[in-house]
Amino acid sequence: KKTTTESITLFKETLQGKNYSPQSIKAYMGDLEQFMTWLKKRRVDWDIPYRIRRIDIVEFINYLAVQKASAETRKRKLATIRGFLKFLKDNQIIFGNPADTVEGPIREERDPAILLKTEYKALLQVAGDSPRDFAIVMLFLQSGLRVSELVNLKLQDVSFESKEITVRQGKGRKDRAVPLVGQALDALKVYLAIREAGAGYDEVFIARNGTSMDQRTVRYRIHKYYEEAGIKKKASVHTLRHTFATHQIHNGLKINQLKEVLGHRKMETTYKYVHLDKTNLRQEMEAGAL
């Protein structure tokens, strides 16, 4: 019968055999060492693998919480313990995995910032001198695109006839159609009318030097406009996507429709906007669309 200490050594050798990176192995071993140090203080039979109980794991995770470890850290340490015990079970050192039914800590979601009507109006105003940047901000606010999707948008993906843009997903995921509405439609028309035919580029948004824009440039421009508009809250380009989604829910868009527009895989990801609407907007928002 192997002791827990011997089992940990065996586990480490297996990880090395599976070509895990030295950093990963170090993290795993550090987590297990911390768990074992804690376990030693609790029970005399700590070195007997099958003596490890579910309650030990639960209380260790709770102990970490008291020590102010973040949910992310607790989740990782639980995953390490679970992986180690699975290894013991697979090698018949123990007969069941006591960690299987331990619930992982819920990740602490800090509510993402969203812009209020006065703020996004100020943002549009300062971006208004550049038809390109105005169209970019407008498109973020009215279609909820991700930065990567915006910079990859091609001319052939924009249809003024059917008033929609096609967002190409790549990686075997299905493309999605996003309605092109109101001011976003107008702003895009204005920009495309003056857009220099880029040197063989078919991306919608091109940089001053005539090449396609990269995500960094877009982020830089948006941050510059946040500053000029006097928006102090911790906002990023992604804030515009959060803003779009929360306002859509506020104005009555059904959650399953929003999920499609945003291109979320899981409904839970979309649900947070219902919560954001209730917390952030109830007091502060005037009715009406963007």
C-alpha positions as CSV (number, residue, x, y, z in Angstrom):
1,K,0.0,0.0,0.0
2,K,1.4,3.4,-1.0
3,T,1.4,6.3,1.5
4,T,0.0,9.7,0.4
5,T,3.5,11.1,0.2
6,E,4.7,8.3,-2.1
7,S,1.5,8.8,-4.2
8,I,2.3,12.5,-4.7
9,T,5.8,11.6,-6.0
10,L,4.2,9.1,-8.4
11,F,1.6,11.7,-9.5
12,K,4.5,14.2,-10.2
13,E,6.3,11.6,-12.3
14,T,3.2,10.9,-14.3
15,L,2.7,14.6,-15.0
16,Q,6.3,14.8,-16.2
17,G,5.7,11.7,-18.4
18,K,2.7,13.4,-19.9
19,N,4.9,16.4,-20.8
20,Y,3.2,18.9,-18.5
21,S,5.2,22.2,-18.3
22,P,7.6,22.7,-15.4
23,Q,5.4,25.7,-14.3
24,S,2.2,23.6,-14.2
25,I,3.9,20.8,-12.3
26,K,5.3,23.3,-9.8
27,A,1.8,24.8,-9.3
28,Y,0.3,21.3,-8.8
29,M,2.9,20.3,-6.3
30,G,2.6,23.6,-4.4
31,D,-1.2,23.1,-4.1
32,L,-0.9,19.5,-2.9
33,E,1.9,20.5,-0.5
34,Q,-0.4,23.2,1.0
35,F,-3.3,20.7,1.3
36,M,-1.0,18.1,3.0
37,T,0.5,20.6,5.4
38,W,-3.1,21.6,6.4
39,L,-4.2,17.9,6.6
40,K,-1.3,17.0,8.9
41,K,-2.6,19.5,11.5
42,R,-6.0,17.8,11.4
43,R,-5.4,14.1,11.4
44,V,-2.8,11.6,12.5
45,D,-3.6,9.3,9.6
46,W,-2.9,12.0,6.9
47,D,-0.4,9.8,5.1
48,I,-3.0,7.0,4.3
49,P,-4.6,8.0,1.0
50,Y,-8.0,6.3,1.6
51,R,-8.3,8.2,4.9
52,I,-8.8,11.5,3.0
53,R,-12.5,12.4,3.3
54,R,-14.8,14.7,1.4
55,I,-15.2,16.8,4.5
56,D,-11.4,17.4,4.6
57,I,-11.5,18.9,1.1
58,V,-14.5,21.0,1.9
59,E,-13.0,22.4,5.0
60,F,-9.6,23.0,3.3
61,I,-11.4,25.1,0.6
62,N,-13.3,27.0,3.4
63,Y,-10.0,27.5,5.2
64,L,-8.6,29.1,2.1
65,A,-11.6,31.4,1.9
66,V,-11.0,32.6,5.5
67,Q,-7.3,33.2,4.4
68,K,-8.8,35.5,1.8
69,A,-7.8,33.4,-1.2
70,S,-9.7,34.5,-4.3
71,A,-12.4,32.2,-5.7
72,E,-10.1,31.7,-8.8
73,T,-7.3,30.4,-6.5
74,R,-9.7,28.1,-4.5
75,K,-11.1,26.7,-7.7
76,R,-7.6,25.9,-9.0
77,K,-6.5,24.2,-5.7
78,L,-9.7,22.2,-5.7
79,A,-9.1,21.1,-9.3
80,T,-5.5,20.0,-8.3
81,I,-6.8,17.9,-5.4
82,R,-9.5,16.4,-7.6
83,G,-7.0,15.6,-10.3
84,F,-4.7,13.9,-7.7
85,L,-7.5,11.9,-6.2
86,K,-8.7,10.8,-9.6
87,F,-5.1,9.6,-10.3
88,L,-5.2,7.6,-7.1
89,K,-8.5,6.1,-8.1
90,D,-7.4,5.3,-11.6
91,N,-4.4,3.5,-10.2
92,Q,-6.5,1.7,-7.6
93,I,-4.7,3.3,-4.7
94,I,-8.2,4.4,-3.5
95,F,-11.6,3.2,-4.6
96,G,-13.6,6.3,-4.9
97,N,-12.8,10.0,-5.4
98,P,-14.1,11.9,-2.4
99,A,-13.6,15.2,-4.3
100,D,-16.1,14.3,-7.0
101,T,-19.1,15.9,-5.3
102,V,-17.3,18.9,-3.8
103,E,-18.8,22.0,-5.4
104,G,-16.3,24.5,-6.8
105,P,-16.4,28.0,-5.5
106,I,-18.5,30.4,-7.6
107,R,-16.2,32.8,-9.3
108,E,-16.6,36.3,-7.8
109,E,-18.1,38.2,-10.7
110,R,-17.4,41.9,-10.4
111,D,-20.2,43.5,-12.3
112,P,-18.8,44.9,-15.5
113,A,-19.1,48.7,-16.0
114,I,-21.7,49.9,-18.4
115,L,-22.1,53.4,-19.8
116,L,-25.2,55.4,-19.1
117,K,-27.0,57.4,-21.7
118,T,-25.2,60.6,-20.9
119,E,-21.8,58.9,-21.1
120,Y,-22.2,57.1,-24.4
121,K,-23.7,60.3,-25.9
122,A,-20.5,62.2,-24.8
123,L,-18.4,59.4,-26.2
124,L,-20.1,59.6,-29.6
125,Q,-19.7,63.4,-29.6
126,V,-15.9,63.3,-29.1
127,A,-15.6,60.5,-31.7
128,G,-17.8,62.5,-34.1
129,D,-14.9,64.3,-35.8
130,S,-13.7,61.1,-37.4
131,P,-16.3,59.3,-39.6
132,R,-14.4,56.1,-39.2
133,D,-14.1,56.2,-35.4
134,F,-17.7,57.4,-35.0
135,A,-18.8,54.4,-37.1
136,I,-16.7,52.1,-34.9
137,V,-18.2,53.4,-31.6
138,M,-21.7,53.3,-33.1
139,L,-21.2,49.8,-34.3
140,F,-20.0,48.6,-30.9
141,L,-22.9,50.3,-29.2
142,Q,-25.6,49.1,-31.6
143,S,-24.4,45.6,-32.5
144,G,-22.4,44.5,-29.5
145,L,-19.5,43.2,-31.5
146,R,-16.2,42.0,-29.9
147,V,-13.1,43.9,-30.9
148,S,-11.7,40.9,-32.8
149,E,-15.0,40.7,-34.8
150,L,-15.0,44.4,-35.6
151,V,-11.4,44.4,-37.0
152,N,-12.1,41.3,-39.0
153,L,-15.3,42.6,-40.5
154,K,-15.1,42.5,-44.3
155,L,-16.8,44.7,-46.9
156,Q,-18.7,41.7,-48.2
157,D,-20.0,41.0,-44.7
158,V,-22.0,44.2,-44.7
159,S,-25.3,44.2,-46.4
160,F,-27.3,47.5,-46.7
161,E,-30.0,45.7,-48.6
162,S,-30.8,43.2,-45.8
163,K,-29.6,45.6,-43.1
164,E,-27.3,43.2,-41.4
165,I,-23.7,42.3,-40.9
166,T,-22.4,38.7,-40.9
167,V,-19.9,38.0,-38.2
168,R,-17.6,35.2,-39.2
169,Q,-16.7,32.9,-36.4
170,G,-14.0,30.7,-37.8
171,K,-12.9,27.6,-35.8
172,G,-15.9,25.5,-36.8
173,R,-18.4,27.8,-35.1
174,K,-21.3,29.0,-37.1
175,D,-21.4,32.6,-38.4
176,R,-24.0,34.8,-37.1
177,A,-26.1,37.6,-38.6
178,V,-26.4,40.9,-36.6
179,P,-29.0,43.5,-37.5
180,L,-27.6,46.8,-38.7
181,V,-30.0,49.4,-37.2
182,G,-30.6,53.1,-37.1
183,Q,-27.6,55.3,-36.5
184,A,-25.1,52.5,-36.9
185,L,-26.4,51.9,-40.4
186,D,-26.1,55.6,-41.3
187,A,-22.7,56.0,-39.7
188,L,-21.3,53.0,-41.6
189,K,-22.7,54.4,-44.9
190,V,-21.1,57.8,-44.3
191,Y,-17.8,56.2,-43.5
192,L,-17.8,53.8,-46.4
193,A,-18.6,56.7,-48.8
194,I,-15.3,58.3,-47.8
195,R,-13.2,55.2,-47.0
196,E,-10.1,55.1,-49.1
197,A,-9.9,51.9,-51.1
198,G,-7.3,50.2,-49.0
199,A,-4.3,48.8,-50.8
200,G,-6.1,45.5,-51.6
201,Y,-7.6,45.3,-48.1
202,D,-11.2,44.2,-47.9
203,E,-11.6,44.9,-44.2
204,V,-14.2,47.5,-43.5
205,F,-12.1,49.6,-41.1
206,I,-8.7,50.6,-42.4
207,A,-5.9,52.5,-40.6
208,R,-4.6,55.9,-41.7
209,N,-1.7,54.2,-43.6
210,G,-4.2,52.2,-45.7
211,T,-3.7,48.9,-43.9
212,S,-6.3,47.0,-42.0
213,M,-6.7,48.1,-38.3
214,D,-5.5,45.9,-35.5
215,Q,-7.2,45.4,-32.1
216,R,-4.6,47.5,-30.3
217,T,-5.3,50.5,-32.4
218,V,-9.0,50.3,-31.8
219,R,-8.5,49.9,-28.0
220,Y,-6.1,52.9,-28.0
221,R,-8.6,55.1,-29.9
222,I,-11.6,54.2,-27.7
223,H,-9.5,54.9,-24.5
224,K,-8.5,58.2,-25.9
225,Y,-12.2,59.0,-26.4
226,Y,-13.1,57.9,-22.9
227,E,-10.6,60.4,-21.6
228,E,-11.8,63.2,-23.9
229,A,-15.4,62.5,-22.9
230,G,-14.4,62.7,-19.2
231,I,-15.6,59.1,-18.5
232,K,-13.8,58.2,-15.3
233,K,-15.2,54.7,-14.6
234,K,-13.1,51.7,-15.3
235,A,-14.2,51.2,-18.9
236,S,-12.7,49.3,-21.8
237,V,-13.7,48.5,-25.4
238,H,-15.6,45.5,-24.0
239,T,-17.7,48.0,-21.9
240,L,-19.4,49.0,-25.1
241,R,-20.5,45.4,-25.6
242,H,-21.8,45.2,-22.0
243,T,-23.6,48.5,-22.6
244,F,-25.2,47.3,-25.8
245,A,-26.4,44.1,-24.1
246,T,-27.8,45.7,-20.9
247,H,-29.7,48.4,-22.8
248,Q,-31.1,45.8,-25.2
249,I,-32.5,43.8,-22.2
250,H,-33.7,47.0,-20.6
251,N,-35.6,47.8,-23.8
252,G,-37.3,44.5,-24.0
253,L,-35.1,42.3,-26.2
254,K,-35.7,38.6,-25.3
255,I,-32.8,36.8,-23.7
256,N,-32.6,34.1,-26.3
257,Q,-32.5,36.7,-29.1
258,L,-29.7,38.6,-27.3
259,K,-27.8,35.3,-26.9
260,E,-27.9,34.9,-30.7
261,V,-26.8,38.5,-31.4
262,L,-23.9,38.3,-29.0
263,G,-22.8,34.9,-30.2
264,H,-22.7,33.4,-26.7
265,R,-22.4,29.6,-26.5
266,K,-24.2,29.4,-23.2
267,M,-27.3,31.0,-21.9
268,E,-25.8,31.7,-18.5
269,T,-23.3,34.1,-20.1
270,T,-26.2,36.1,-21.4
271,Y,-28.2,36.0,-18.2
272,K,-25.8,38.4,-16.4
273,Y,-27.2,41.2,-18.4
274,V,-30.7,40.7,-16.9
275,H,-29.0,41.1,-13.5
276,L,-27.0,44.1,-14.7
277,D,-30.1,45.8,-16.0
278,K,-31.8,45.4,-12.6
279,T,-28.8,46.6,-10.6
280,N,-27.3,49.4,-12.8
281,L,-30.0,50.8,-14.9
282,R,-33.2,50.8,-12.8
283,Q,-32.5,54.1,-11.1
284,E,-30.3,55.7,-13.7
285,M,-31.7,55.1,-17.1
286,E,-34.2,57.1,-19.0
287,A,-36.3,55.0,-21.2
288,G,-35.6,54.8,-24.9
289,A,-33.1,53.1,-27.2
290,L,-29.6,54.2,-27.8
